[in-house]
Amino acid sequence: MVENYKAEHSTSYKSVIKTTSLFGGVQLIQIVLTMIRTKFVALYLGTTGVGFLSLLNTPLNLIASLSGFGINYSAVRDISESARNENINKISRTIISFRRLVLFTGLIGTIVVVLMAERLSKWSFGDDSQYWTFFILSLTLMINSISGGQKALLQGLRKYRSMAKATAFGAFLGLLVSIPCYYFLRVKGIVPALVASSFISLILSWYYARKVSINRIRITIFETLHEAKTLIKLGVIFSISNQIGNLTKYLILTSISNKGGVDQVGLYSAGMSFMGTYVGLIFTAMSTDYYPRLAAINKDNNRIKTMVNQQSIVSLLILFPIVIFLLWSMPIITRLFLSIRFIDIVPYVNLTVLGVILKALSYCI
């Protein structure tokens, strides 16, 4: 019994490190590509462009979180649990119902944005000048819902290499499309860049997810609704935490926009991107394998405690040197990857970075 425990204990550490390394490499690629994208945005759009981009993305993310009901998270748990028990029929039922559900929730999100386009423009920019911008971007909620569902499917089945390829290629191709948009169109290039990036992500996620083989089971609408009830019941809990975060961010951005202008929003958003984009990608890399493994054993408290402790240790070992490096190099990074116009963000970003250590522990729990 002790030998089995030690073997499992050792294997778990290897799994954490192996998958974190795999997605750490993918996230490193994303970080490099994001830095390049951010540099182009800073050079060609300036603080105004960065602020404009944030005032568009934040309300859209909030509505996407509300309309999505957190089903991507709950589907990962159900698929992962069924896969562990090798219940192919249960996996098939969940996947078929889930795919129908992401179409429906994506459509809801798109309709909500279309109906609220004028109001969103007034809340974000103080007038209805961006009505058509929000109207066009409403399409991305449907697209992102489908592509997010495909990636959740790959994660639940622990098809990490396929998921990694879809993520890395999507980031690279999205960058290739975005740079010309920003260079030639400046601020007007933001909308076509966002729409094109969403389409690229959809195509790649569909390409890799279609390789997943499932049983062709006939499921009625009522059976789909029953499966949806289970997914939504857990997903709403996940969704609430995201909604609180997105709502808080949007209230902060609109407050800054109304009192200090879009330029000040750009400074704030650029600073937060160091946390949300660069450090946040590290958390994404760690959780990609952690969440499905945790979901698969969600009824075994002893194994859960062991896994949480293992993930916490690995997380701290990874993040400590990153935090130290960021504290030392933030002025250099700001000049290098943004521009001298963004140098005012350094003091508050350094304070924010210190909170990463505490976030690592709470994130694992």
CORLINFEN-V555347 format. One record per helix or strand of 3 or more residues. SS is the DSSP state (H for helix, E for strand). FROM is the first residue (numbers start at 1). TO is the last residue. Records with the same first field share a line. If there is no record, write none. Layout:
SS = FROM-TO + FROM-TO
//
This chain:
H = 2-44 + 46-68 + 71-84 + 88-125 + 131-156 + 160-209 + 221-260 + 262-296 + 301-337 + 340-354 + 356-364
//
